[in-house]
Amino acid sequence: MTSENNVTPLRKPQPCPECGKPSTRDSYPFCSERCRSLDLNRWFTGSYAIPVSETGENTEDDPDDRG
């Protein structure tokens, strides 16, 4: 049997998006369960959001405005 330590990783460790330490296989792309939980908490609290500019103009074609 092969040990998990003997397995060659397919990619080199990437830095953790939270703290910058090398990521681990178990918590990828994070380095630990703590950093994974911090990121998940940010999603739950709405810290991550896509900025929207409210100009009042609709740039998409409105299907109801065909005329």
SERO-4910 file (N, C-alpha, C, O; in steps of 0.05 Angstrom, whole numbers):
BEGIN
 pado doro    nc1    nc2    nc3   cac1   cac2   cac3    cc1    cc2    cc3    oc1    oc2    oc3
  Met    A     17    -24      0      0      0      0     18     25      0     40     25     11
  Thr    A      7     46    -12     23     71    -12     12     89      9    -12     91     14
  Ser    A     30    103     21     23    122     41     16    148     28     25    154      6
  Glu    A     -1    164     41     -9    190     29     15    208     27     15    226     10
  Asn    A     35    204     43     60    220     42     77    214     17     93    230      9
  Asn    A     73    190      6     89    182    -17     77    190    -43     89    186    -64
  Val    A     53    201    -43     39    209    -68     51    235    -77     53    254    -62
  Thr    A     58    236   -103     68    260   -115     45    278   -122     27    270   -136
  Pro    A     45    303   -111     23    321   -117     23    329   -147     44    331   -159
  Leu    A     -1    333   -158     -4    341   -186      3    370   -190     11    378   -212
  Arg    A      0    386   -170      7    415   -172     23    423   -147     19    411   -126
  Lys    A     39    443   -150     54    452   -127     36    469   -109     16    480   -119
  Pro    A     41    470    -83     24    485    -65     22    514    -72     42    527    -79
  Gln    A     -2    524    -72     -8    552    -77    -10    567    -51    -17    554    -31
  Pro    A     -6    593    -51     -9    607    -25    -38    609    -17    -56    611    -34
  Cys    A    -43    607      8    -70    609     20    -80    637     14    -66    657     19
  Pro    A   -105    640      4   -116    667     -1   -121    683     24   -124    708     22
  Glu    A   -121    671     47   -126    685     73   -100    696     85    -98    719     92
  Cys    A    -80    678     87    -56    686    102    -30    684     86     -9    694     95
  Gly    A    -30    671     63     -7    669     46     11    645     51     30    641     36
  Lys    A      5    629     71     21    605     76     15    585     54     -6    587     40
  Pro    A     33    565     49     27    545     29      1    529     35     -3    522     58
  Ser    A    -15    524     15    -40    509     19    -34    480     25    -13    469     18
  Thr    A    -53    467     38    -51    438     43    -70    423     26    -90    434     16
  Arg    A    -65    397     23    -82    380      7   -110    378     19   -130    378      5
  Asp    A   -111    376     46   -137    372     59   -155    397     58   -179    394     58
  Ser    A   -143    420     58   -159    445     60   -157    462     35   -163    486     36
  Tyr    A   -147    451     12   -142    467    -12   -166    484    -19   -189    473    -19
  Pro    A   -163    509    -26   -139    524    -31   -128    538     -6   -111    555     -9
  Phe    A   -138    530     17   -129    543     42   -108    527     55   -103    504     48
  Cys    A    -95    538     76    -73    524     90    -84    509    114    -71    491    123
  Ser    A   -107    516    124   -118    504    148   -149    506    148   -161    521    132
  Glu    A   -160    491    166   -189    493    170   -197    520    180   -219    530    174
  Arg    A   -180    533    195   -185    560    206   -188    580    183   -208    595    182
  Cys    A   -170    580    164   -171    599    141   -196    592    124   -208    610    113
  Arg    A   -202    567    121   -226    559    106   -251    570    119   -269    580    105
  Ser    A   -252    568    145   -276    578    160   -278    608    159   -300    619    157
  Leu    A   -255    622    160   -255    651    158   -267    660    131   -283    679    130
  Asp    A   -259    647    109   -269    653     83   -299    647     81   -314    663     70
  Leu    A   -307    625     91   -336    618     91   -352    638    106   -374    645     98
  Asn    A   -342    647    129   -356    667    145   -359    693    129   -380    706    131
  Arg    A   -339    701    113   -341    725     97   -363    722     76   -377    741     70
  Trp    A   -366    698     65   -388    694     46   -415    697     60   -434    709     50
  Phe    A   -417    684     84   -443    685     98   -451    713    107   -474    720    108
  Thr    A   -431    730    115   -437    756    124   -440    777    102   -446    800    108
  Gly    A   -435    769     77   -438    788     55   -414    805     50   -417    826     36
  Ser    A   -391    798     61   -367    814     57   -358    813     28   -347    832     17
  Tyr    A   -363    790     15   -357    788    -14   -381    796    -30   -403    784    -26
  Ala    A   -378    815    -47   -400    825    -63   -390    835    -90   -367    844    -92
  Ile    A   -406    833   -110   -399    844   -136   -409    872   -137   -432    878   -134
  Pro    A   -390    891   -142   -399    919   -143   -417    925   -167   -411    916   -189
  Val    A   -437    940   -162   -456    947   -183   -458    978   -184   -462    991   -164
  Ser    A   -457    988   -208   -460   1017   -211   -489   1022   -219   -498   1012   -240
  Glu    A   -504   1037   -204   -532   1043   -209   -534   1069   -224   -535   1090   -211
  Thr    A   -535   1068   -250   -537   1092   -266   -565   1099   -274   -571   1121   -284
  Gly    A   -583   1079   -271   -611   1084   -279   -616   1077   -308   -639   1076   -316
  Glu    A   -596   1071   -323   -599   1064   -351   -597   1033   -353   -580   1021   -341
  Asn    A   -615   1022   -368   -614    993   -373   -599    988   -398   -608    995   -420
  Thr    A   -575    976   -396   -558    971   -419   -566    946   -434   -558    942   -457
  Glu    A   -581    929   -421   -590    904   -434   -616    909   -449   -632    926   -442
  Asp    A   -620    893   -470   -645    895   -484   -668    884   -467   -667    861   -458
  Asp    A   -688    900   -463   -711    891   -447   -731    878   -466   -740    890   -485
  Pro    A   -738    852   -461   -756    838   -479   -784    851   -481   -798    847   -500
  Asp    A   -792    866   -460   -818    879   -461   -818    905   -477   -840    915   -484
  Asp    A   -795    915   -485   -794    940   -500   -791    936   -530   -782    953   -544
  Arg    A   -800    913   -539   -799    908   -568   -822    923   -581   -845    920   -573
  Gly    A   -816    938   -600   -839    953   -610   -838    963   -636   -857    975   -646
***
